Amino acid sequence: EASLRAAASGTDVQFRDVTDRFTFPEWMSEEERAKIPAKLFLAGHNWGIGYRHMSRFFCHGLFDLPEMQEVEYYWRLDADSILLEPVPYDIFQRLADSGKQYGYMVVTQEDAAVVKGLWNATKTYLEREGIKPTFLANHMSPSGEWNRDMYYTNFEVSSLAFWRSEAYQKFFRYIDSTKGIYEHRWGDAPIHLLAVATLLPESQVLRFDDLGYWHQYYVNLS
């Protein structure tokens, strides 16, 4: 916290402990909660309840925080995200000036073990609501199935208006109701891609590929 304040001297830097938001959804009964596995060993990792709370938070809880109500855009960087050089422009202004609502660094692929049932749930929702995705075809296999593409959301810039829209909120409420985030470890990254590529025009999505960035196995050199 101190190093961030020092780096951003002269600006209004605020910190918010969000652990109070890392909870099961209110609609989930105590009986349902008791059936959620404390650990899920999938894709070579043990995923605890806390990780799954975090995934749900980035799909839902973040946008409802009181501190976010006056904010028009957000930029997400994970604790282990590293900017390799100074950002040469106002990242929010660039998104706004270009008329975009969502910005990302890279599309990668999720492990099949942690998206079990997510595509089927999405298809069910789209068919039920009669929704024709905007550019989800770009992330489909030749057989017409979602290819498990996801935005690498440790770098994500977006308008909050999209995530607060009824179109997204309704989609998320359905995905949430399946309990897949907790039972199968569906992450926010694939859910974000499915939502964006279904509900936003492709013309409102911007790739930030001109910034030096490093996160775990991914490095982007400007």
Salt bridges, closest charged atoms under 4 A:
GLU1 OE2 - ARG5 NH2 3.36
ASP20 OD1 - ARG16 NH1 2.94
ASP20 OD2 - ARG21 NE 3.57
GLU30 OE2 - ARG33 NH1 3.79
GLU31 OE2 - LYS35 NZ 3.83
GLU32 OE2 - LYS179 NZ 3.44
ASP64 OD2 - HIS60 NE2 3.63
GLU67 OE2 - ARG16 NE 2.97
ASP78 OD1 - ARG76 NE 3.01
ASP78 OD2 - HIS215 NE2 3.99
ASP80 OD1 - HIS215 NE2 2.87
GLU110 OE2 - ARG185 NH1 3.24
GLU129 OE2 - ARG128 NE 3.05
GLU129 OE1 - LYS170 NZ 2.97
GLU145 OE1 - LYS123 NZ 3.33
ASP149 OD2 - HIS139 ND1 2.78
GLU156 OE2 - HIS192 ND1 2.63
GLU166 OE2 - ARG173 NH2 2.67
ASP176 OD2 - ARG56 NH2 2.79
ASP188 OD2 - ARG76 NH1 2.81
ASP210 OD2 - ARG94 NH1 2.71
